[in-house]
């Protein structure tokens, strides 16, 4: 499967929220459409399970997303982002913009995201 969105390495602490409870994870990378998480205490999950991820950025700024498990292997978890509050989307856009360093590429990313929906 071809990647349509640039992945931004983060290595930020976060919290994974599942039906089975919460657990501490680390965001390894993020894109406009997904997250790669690492966690030593990940609960047993199946592809398609609904999850939420809370990523504190600084002070009051945070990215919160709703998504579905794409895959889970050992300490690693792939999550497809399905929804997020507008404020979180704004923070994510800024994070991607700062890391891509190319406004034209960012606009293509957003156009692809809109096309995917």
N, C-alpha and C positions, 0 to 999 in steps of 0.2 A: 504494500500500500504506500503510495507516494504521500509525503508530508506536504501539506498546503500552507502551513503556518510555521514561521521561524520560532524555534524554541530558545528561550532566554534562560541561561543558567542562573539560579538564584541562591540555593542553599540557605533558605530561610526556615526557621522553626514554624510549625503550624499545628493545628488540631484537626484531626479527622473525626467527624461525627457520623456515627452509623446507628442503625436500629439497636445494635448490641452495645452501644456506649461510645465514649470518646477515647481517643488515644493520641499521644504525641507522635508527630511525624516531622520529616524535613522535606521541604519542597526542593527537589533537585533541579527541575526546570519547569517553565511555564510557557504557554503560548496563548493566543487568543481563544483557542478551542480546547486546550487540555493541560493536564498537570502530570508530572512524574513525581511520585512520593516515595520516600524511604522511611520505614518504621520497623523497629525491633519487635513491637508488640501488636502488629496488625491482626485484627480479628479475621476469622475465616470468612471470606466473601466470594461470591460468584459473579461472573460477568453479568452486567445489567443491574446489579444491586445499586440502589440509590444511596448517595453519600453527600455530605456537606464538608467543605474545607474552609477553615478560618485561618487567614494568614495576617498576623499583625505586622504592619510595616514600620510604623513609628508613632509614638504617642497615641493619637486618636485615629490615625490612618490605618485602614485594614482592607484586605480583599477577602470577601466571602463569596463562595460559589456553591451552587447546587450542581451535582453531576451524577454520572453513572460509571461504575467500574468497567473498564475496557479489558483489563487483564490484571492478574495478581500472580506473582511468582516470588516466593521467598520473602525477602525484605522489601520488594518493589511492588508498587501499585500504580497502574495507569488509570487516570480518571478523565473522561470526556466532560467538558463543561457544558451544561445545558441552560443554566440561567444564573444571573447575578444581579444584585441591586445596581442602580445607575451609578452610585458613588463608587462602588467596587469596580465597575467597568471603566470609570474615569481614571482610577488609580492604575488599573491594569494597562490601559491605553498609554498612560504616561510612562509606566515602567518599560513597556515595549518600545515606545518612542525613544527613550533615553538609551536603551541598549542597542537598537537598530541603527540609530544615528542617521537615518535616511527617511525623510518625510514621504517620499514617493513610494518607498517600499512599505511603509506603514499604511499608506492609503490603499495599496494593493492588498495588504493583509485584511483590512476592514472590508474591502469590496468582496474578497473571497469569503469572508465570514458571513456577510449578508447574503451572498449567492448561495451559500450552503444551507441557509434557512429558507 
